[in-house]
Structures are given as C-alpha cells and as structure tokens.
Amino acid sequence: MLDFLDAEDPRPRVSYAASFGSVSLIDWDDSQIVKASQSLRRFSAVSVREAEAAGWVQENLGVACSTMPDPTLLLEPARYHEIIEAASTSELPTTPYLLAYVLDSSAQLALEIQRVADERGLTIIRMETPFEEQRRGVEDWLRLVRSADLVITDSFHGSVFSAIFNRPFVAVVNRSRGADRFASLVLRIKIDHRIVEDASFIASALSRPIDWEIVNDRILASRREGIDFLRGALNRGSAHKTIHGDAAEAGPVEI
C-alpha cells in the first residue's frame, strides 16, 4: 500500500492491475481492512485485474476501483520479439512441440498432455514445478511460448503470452492460485472456449479454433485502455504535486 511513504509525500501513487488471484483468498481482519482503506485513499488512482476484486475493494475499502488489463498486455508483440532476439537463448527443438507449462500438475493433466502430444505427433517440452533443474531465463521462456505448436498450461501468464503470440493453447483453471484471473482474461479477450475447468475438457477445447483477429482486436483495445488509465492517473498525480507546491513545472506525463 506504499504506507512506507510519509502521509504527506506528494509523489503520485497508482495501483495498476493489482491482483488478489481470487477474492476467496482474501483473509483480512478488521485492522488490516482499516489500514488498507486509509492507505489507498492516498492514491491518485486504484485499479485491479479482476472484476470481482474491483467490487470487493469498492465495497470493503470504500475506494473507487477500476478493472485494468494485465501489464504484460501493454507491450506490443514486437517489443517481446526484440527482447527474445536480443538475448542469447537456448536452441529450440528441431521438431514440432507441445509446451507443457504447468505450475501444479496432476495425474490427469499429465495423461491428457501425453495423449494430445501422441495424437498430434508433437514432442513435449515440459516446464513444470519444481523449476530448479531447468534454469531457463525469461527470454528462453518467451521464445518457447512463441515458437510452440501448442501450449497446455495452468498458468495465467502462460495463457496471456500464448494469446499475445497467437499460439494455439488450452488453459486449465488453477484454483489454488486464483480462478478469478482466468475469468478476467476470458472476459477481456474472448477466449472462453480455450480455458477449461478440468483437464478432461482439453480435447473438446482443441476442437474449436481460435479467431485470432478477434483476440488481437481485444488485446489492442485492452492495451489502449491500460495506457490511457496510466496517463490519466499519472497526470492527476502530477497536478496534485503542483497544488502542493512540489513540482511547479509539472506537465503531462508521456507514456
């Protein structure tokens, strides 16, 4: 809540697409709620990632709250391509592959991944917890997602980057890490048929193609929405600083 800053500190405070994972995971006592409410009232603008979280913040903390896209959606794909190409990454497989990016595996999910790979003649590249033995950097991870013939994941960001790179994917909702974030992604970029509640639905999800034109249009709209929110919030913060005499020459913030 940035409560380590002095209450009179004039610098703008902005919450951008903060995430609870799921409101069902919130277990705050009364003193924590009071402290959070007091701290958030010093913010120029508050936003969260999930619609349910926005409602919870407004109802329980008494603070206006917007729903914004995940920060990873604010960069254009070309910027991620530059990051990948500028790095010294590992060699990609020489055969078509299925990327299994799994945070919390299960016997059923492992079986479905193997079955899909066998049916489609795909090599399986596994990135599963624990990751200690794999030692892959961010650029490696991005490159593996970008070049995959298919991604199966239980990760929110595995889903997001599959969409950014227009890679066919299926995501199994990971309730232990927050189901609401998957619901927010469904609403934002219209990929409800590729996010399933259970691994047994992977095959049926794969039978329906993704309309990438619609997805890309939705991502572009989300990017504009997020950037506009940040511009407005930071410029309001700059104006607040000027009023308090801390930045006489404060002007519009460029993003």
N, C-alpha and C positions, 0 to 999 in steps of 0.2 A: 504493500500500500504506500510505499515511499514515505512511511512515517519516520524514517531516519532523517528526513529533511526537516528543518525548522518550520514551524507552522506558518511563519511569515515569509518563507523563502519564495521569491517572486517567479521562479522558473516554472514554465508550464508543465503540468503533469497530465499525461494522457494514458489511458488504458486502451490498448489496441488488441482486439480479438483475444482477450484473455479467456482461458478455458478451465472449467471445473471438471471436464470429462463427462460428468453426469451430475445433475443436481441431487441425485440419490446418494452421491458420495459425500455431500456436504454434511458435516457433523460439528457445527459450531455452537458453543454455548452463548448465553446472553452477552457476556462481557466481550467476546470476540465479535459478535454482531455489532455491538455499540462501537467498538474501536474501528471496525471496517467501515461503518457508516460515516463516522467522523472523518476518517482519512479520505474516503472517496469524495466527500463534499468539497475537498480542496482541489479536485481535479478539474481541468478545463473541459474534458470530455471522457466518457466511460463507454467502452464497448466490450462485448464478449463474443465468443464464436458461436454459441448455441442459443437458439430461441428460448429454450426452457431456462437457461441461465439468465438471460436478459429479464425474463419475467420474475425470477427469484430475486435478482438484485433490486429491481424496482419495488417489489412487494416487501422484502425483508430489510433492505438497507435504505429505502426511500430515496434512491438516486436514479435519475434518468439514465437509461442504458440502451445502447443500440446493438444490433447484431451485425458483425462485420466478417468478411471472408478471412480465412487463414492467411497469415502474412506470406506464405510461400506462393500464393496465387497473385501477389502484387508484382512479381517479376515476370517479364515476358520470357517465353521459352528460349529465345535467342540468347538471353543472358545466362541461362543454365548451360546452354551449349558451349558458350565461351568458357565457363568455369571448367567444364569437363575437358575441353580441348587444351586448355592451358595447363592442365595437371598431368603428371606422369602416372597414368593409371595402369592397372593390371591388364593383361591380354584378355580379350573376350573369347568365349568359346567359339570354335570354328563351325559348330553345328547349331541349328535352331534350338532354342532352350526355353524352358519354363522357369521363371524366377519365383521361388517359394520364399517370400519374406514373411516370416511367421514369428510373432512375439511370444505367443502362448500356444504351443502345439497340443494336439490331441491325437489319439489313435485314429479316429475317424477322419480328421483333416489330413493326416499323413497318407492314409489309404486313398482318399479322393485325389490328392495331388499325384500320387503314383499312377492311379488309374487314368487320369486325364493325360498325363505325360505319355503313357504307353499307347493310348488311343491315338494320339496326335504325333507320335514319333518324335517327342521332344526330350532333350537332355534336361535333367533337373539341376538347377543351380540353387543350392539351399543357403539362405541367410536366416538362421533360426537361433533363438536364445538357447544357451549362452553363446555370446559372440566372441569370447576370448580367443578362440582358435582361428578366427577368420581374419581379424586385423585389417578390415577394409576401411579406407577413408571415405569421406563424404563424396568425393569425386568418383571413386570407384562405384559406390552405391548408386549414384545418379546415372552413371554410364550403364550399369547393369539393368536398371529400370528402363532407360531409354532404348536399349537395344533388344529387350526381351520380346520374344514372340508371344508370350503370355505371362501375366503376373497373377499369382494367387497369394493373398495376403490377409492378415487380420489386423493390419496396421492402418490407422487413419492416414498417415503421411505416405504409406505405400500406395494407398488409393489415390491420394491427391496427385502424386507425381506420375502415376500411371495415366491419369487424366491429362495432366499438363503435357506429357509426351505422346498422348494419343496411342497408348499401348493397350491392347485388349487385356482386361483384368476381371477378376472376381474378388470381392472382399467379403470375408466372413466377420460379422459384427463381433467385436471383442468387448463383452460387457464388463469384464474385470477392469478394463482401462477406460471405460466410458462409452456407452452406446449413443449418447446424445450427439457426440461429434460426428458420428456416421450419419445420423438423421439430418444434421445441418448440411452435410455435403450433398445428400440426396436432394434436399430442397433447393440448394444453391445451383447445382449444375445438372440436375435431372438425369441421374444415373441409377434410379431406384431398382431397376431390374438387374444390376450388377453388384448390388450389396445385399447379401443374404443373411438370414438369422442363424443358419445351420449349414455345416459342410455338406450335408446330404442334398442341398439345393444347388450346388455348384454346377452340375451337369445341365440342369434346366436353365440356369442363368446364362451359360455359354451358348445356348441355342438361340438366344436373341441378340442380334448385332447392336453395336453402339452407334448412334448417329453423331459422329464427331463434329459435324457442322453445328448442331445444336449445343453440344458440350462446349465447343470453343467460343461460341457466341456468349454463352452463360459465364464462362471464365472471364472473357473480356469485360462484360458488364460488371462482374464482381471486382475486377481489378480497378476499374474506374470508380466504383463505389468506395472501395477502400482508400484509394489515393485521395479522393475528394474529402472523405471523412478526416484523414490526417491533415490535409491542407487547412481545412476549416478549424480543426481543433488546435493546431499549432499557431495559426494566425490569431485565434481568440486568446490563446495563451500569451502571444506577443503583445496584444492590445492590453491584456491585464498587466503585463510588466510595465508598459508605458504609463498606465494610470498610476502605478505605484512608484513612478519616477526612476525605474531601474534600467530603462532602455529608451532613451529619448529618441533614438534613431531607428527604433524597431519598425520593420516593414513587413510586407507579405513574405511568408515562408515559401520557398520554391521546393517542390518535390519532383 
